[in-house]
Amino acid sequence: QKEPAPSPKKEAAPSPQKEPAPSPKAAASPTKPQEVSPQKAAEASPQKAPEVSPKKVAEDSPKKDAVASGQSTADKASEKLLAASEASKQAEVKPPDNGIDSTGRPRRLRPKMRIEMADGLLVTLVKELGVGSFGSVWLGKREGQDDSQASIAVKEMGKTAGTGLPEALFEARCLKMGTESLGRIKPKIPLYVGERLLNKESDSWRLWLAMEKVNGGPIDKWLYDMKDDDFKRVDLAKFTDPAQSFGGLYRTLPFHKAVAIVKGFFRQMAPTFEIVEPVCQHRDISAHNILVDDKGGGVLDFTVIDFGLAVDTNHWRQEWRRSNLGGDVRYWAPVHWFQFFYGYKYIEAANPYYARMYATRLDYFAMGILGLEMLFGLTKHDEVDNVDLPGLRDLRLAWDDYWTYITSVFQRIWGSDGLGGVRTKLRDEQVGMGAQNRLDNLKNFLARMASDPRNGHCEVLLAVLRDLISEDGRMQWANISAALNRHTESNAQAIMDGDLPGPAISSTGGGVFAPAPSIPKGHRRIQSIDAGVSLGRGVQQVSIVNKEVPGVPSRKNPGPEANGREGQAPLPYRAPLPQQALGYPSQLGQWGGMGGMLGGGPSAGSLPGVPMMPPRPGSMPAGHRRHVSLAGGDGNF
């Protein structure tokens, strides 16, 4: 009677995690069955019952296992957070690589290297994309990205690569300028991301230039399925013989499709160069330095890259007489060769348009040659027999003759001790005149085909191409954009007559000799990864191969112009064309023809092999010799 009865409240609140059971005291009490009312017993019976449903057992078993192991789900999550925090602290403790080794010299970039740009941007390098005369280019990713998201290209430049610091910094300036113009258009150049300069005051300086990685590959790979180096040894017959053609898209498309592609190319490039031109001249336009990204459905995206040889526009127009040459010789204008062989005074005396072209229109000329290379590189061989394309056969033969000739010169340069090693031979063979005469031939056939009303679908493009490669060309980038605009009609004959669409232009070519602020001098680099002027070594020399065209004079079958020249330097090829082509005034007519410059041979006191020019006021002094320095002081010639 003194022992208290078990409390119903305690029995009604068992632990939810344990099987319900009465307290030991309650189980031992003999009076418990008599003192618990039936109602209370009925209420407590489900909790006391040893039977538990299978569903509840399945639900409770993971909890029991977690309790048994002494670790809850929350504990696991806490441990993961702690581990991530520790890893983050470790990453913060290790700073980005400063790029300087223990001796104080810049360290070369390598995979997985974590570098920091001047503005604090952190980039982790993934892999090397390519190596050239300037240094190397690396694929990189931003902080927090995985390798598949890598979208940055880092260009490494340094003194050891033969690049001057002013040129390297100017390349960064060109990209930065293009990026800042995004409010108007998206220029077709890599967008500037950041840069960092190491050891600025030392000869061992190094510049990291980060830019947007551009998709696609070089035009020469897309067109020929060949690497740039392959052109140093390629069989020239492949350019003209269908049985030995290249891979890629070379001569696989109808002419009208090739025309559409080249039009699209200029529609994209002209606005970009319109933005770039006031700041810099690229000077290294080639099929290797413009990328093409085939997006499918006939959509092609073009981007110009590698501003390593670019020069300040105003400085170049003022200092071109004392500046070095640059670029790939296949895209050189004839005036390039005259400057290299004879010097600026010869240029100024020879033709009033030569100085203007060299100071303001080198990029125009190179783009014109590249446009022709694409046009005839894409067009099928059998299209020349199409009766609906009058003049195409003659035009393609003229192009093949020019392109194989200039490519053979390119190969000879690479097969010798570079441009300097073969300079005397090229000068004595009058390579500049050979290029000029073939170019005149090409321009005449372009004018002839553009003036035929049956070629209405391509006449404007042909007129634009002719203007680009002419020393007296007048079209600027804005005119080209307007002429090829899809929504306006342009007249090819009007273009050739000088009635240009778009904004008016200056007759002086944009202030060629206007005073301009100077930039640091030292532009001594002339070579790039694909430049024909590089000092090539160890490449087998290939003799000049000149394609024979029936009925057209050549070196092997020189024609009447070569009479009386036995034992002398070969006379450059000159096709017997009229001085005017369908109303287009020719400089050949004005100056008596380029061949007339050769009449009588060199005068007394002039350079050996220098072509004779018509007498003009202010001609160059007798015996003038121009020294051109190459590749950072490797030699004067």
Stockholm file with secondary structure:
# STOCKHOLM 1.0

chainA/1-637         QKEPAPSPKKEAAPSPQKEPAPSPKAAASPTKPQEVSPQKAAEASPQKAPEVSPKKVAEDSPKKDAVASGQSTADKASEKLLAASEASKQAEVKPPDNGIDSTGRPRRLRPKMRIEMADGLLVTLVKELGVGSFGSVWLGKREGQDDSQASIAVKEMGKTAGTGLPEALFEARCLKMGTESLGRIKPKIPLYVGERLLNKESDSWRLWLAMEKVNGGPIDKWLYDMKDDDFKRVDLAKFTDPAQSFGGLYRTLPFHKAVAIVKGFFRQMAPTFEIVEPVCQHRDISAHNILVDDKGGGVLDFTVIDFGLAVDTNHWRQEWRRSNLGGDVRYWAPVHWFQFFYGYKYIEAANPYYARMYATRLDYFAMGILGLEMLFGLTKHDEVDNVDLPGLRDLRLAWDDYWTYITSVFQRIWGSDGLGGVRTKLRDEQVGMGAQNRLDNLKNFLARMASDPRNGHCEVLLAVLRDLISEDGRMQWANISAALNRHTESNAQAIMDGDLPGPAISSTGGGVFAPAPSIPKGHRRIQSIDAGVSLGRGVQQVSIVNKEVPGVPSRKNPGPEANGREGQAPLPYRAPLPQQALGYPSQLGQWGGMGGMLGGGPSAGSLPGVPMMPPRPGSMPAGHRRHVSLAGGDGNF
#=GR chainA/1-637 SS CCSCCCCHHHHTCCCTTSCCCCCHHHHHCTTHHHHSCHHHHHHHHHHHCSCCCHHHHHHHHHHHHHHHHTCCHHHHHHHHHHHHHHHHHHHHHSCCBCSBCTTSSBCCCCTTCEEECTTSCEEEEEEEEEEETTEEEEEEEETTCCGGGCCEEEEEEEGGGTCCHHHHHHHHHHHHHHHHTTTTCCCSSCCEEEEEEESTTSTTCEEEEEEECCCSEEHHHHHHSCCGGGGGTCCGGGGTCGGGCCSTTTTCBCHHHHHHHHHHHHHHHHHHHHHHTTTEECCCCCTTSEEEEEEETTEEEEEECCCTTCEEHHHHHHHGGGSCCCSCGGGCCHHHHHHHHHCHHHHHHHCTTHHHHHHHCHHHHHHHHHHHHHHHHHBCGGGGGCTTSTTHHHHHHHHHHHHHHHHHHHHHHHTTTHHHHHHHHHHHTTHHHHHHHHHHHHHHHHHHHHTCGGGTTTHHHHHHHHHHTCTTCCCCHHHHHHHTCTTSCCCHHHHHTTCCSSSCCCTTTTTTTCCCCCCCCCCCCCCCTTCTTSCCCSCCCCCCCCCCCTTSCCSSSCCGGGTTCTTSCCCCCCCCCCSSBTTBCCHHHHTTCGGGGGTTCCCTTSCTTCCCCCCCTTCCCTTCCCCCEETTTTEEC
#=GC SS_cons         CCSCCCCHHHHTCCCTTSCCCCCHHHHHCTTHHHHSCHHHHHHHHHHHCSCCCHHHHHHHHHHHHHHHHTCCHHHHHHHHHHHHHHHHHHHHHSCCBCSBCTTSSBCCCCTTCEEECTTSCEEEEEEEEEEETTEEEEEEEETTCCGGGCCEEEEEEEGGGTCCHHHHHHHHHHHHHHHHTTTTCCCSSCCEEEEEEESTTSTTCEEEEEEECCCSEEHHHHHHSCCGGGGGTCCGGGGTCGGGCCSTTTTCBCHHHHHHHHHHHHHHHHHHHHHHTTTEECCCCCTTSEEEEEEETTEEEEEECCCTTCEEHHHHHHHGGGSCCCSCGGGCCHHHHHHHHHCHHHHHHHCTTHHHHHHHCHHHHHHHHHHHHHHHHHBCGGGGGCTTSTTHHHHHHHHHHHHHHHHHHHHHHHTTTHHHHHHHHHHHTTHHHHHHHHHHHHHHHHHHHHTCGGGTTTHHHHHHHHHHTCTTCCCCHHHHHHHTCTTSCCCHHHHHTTCCSSSCCCTTTTTTTCCCCCCCCCCCCCCCTTCTTSCCCSCCCCCCCCCCCTTSCCSSSCCGGGTTCTTSCCCCCCCCCCSSBTTBCCHHHHTTCGGGGGTTCCCTTSCTTCCCCCCCTTCCCTTCCCCCEETTTTEEC
//
